[in-house]
């Protein structure tokens, strides 16, 4: 498991930190014994810092992980919160999807990364299993490096596998 990085005033996500987030997220996926996962870390401006996928991940997993993280950054809220907002305001979220040229994915697994002062400095996108497990792995990775996540905690397991 990754050694926590104590950087209370971290303002940007470095490649080193992004790799540690993803390594810890993959370790969590292995602990949960879930399907092959893919993870992406974006900086606060939506640029890819790091991406990794496990063997046998589906070929669209990069785009899905990116869309979850990009949407979270674009809306300043987790993709779970966007998903819940979509139930209340489907036309608004459809408009945002159009404005983002289809880049936003409103499914849980896009988790904001916050520093100690709670400033958003990036996001993790995760995909491969059920959305609750995806999100739990991303949150674990963020916490493993001493940063804050939004949502702050994962939905408690056990996690339901996705439909086959």
Secondary structure, DSSP 8 states (H G I E B T S, - for coil): -------TT--S--HHHHHHHHHHHHHHHHHHT-S--EEEEEETTS-EEEEEE-TT--TTHHHHHHHHHHHHHHHTS-HHHHHHHHHH-HHHHHHHHHHTTT----SS-EEEEE-TT--EEEEEEEESS-HHHHHHHHHHHHHHTT-EEESSS---S-------
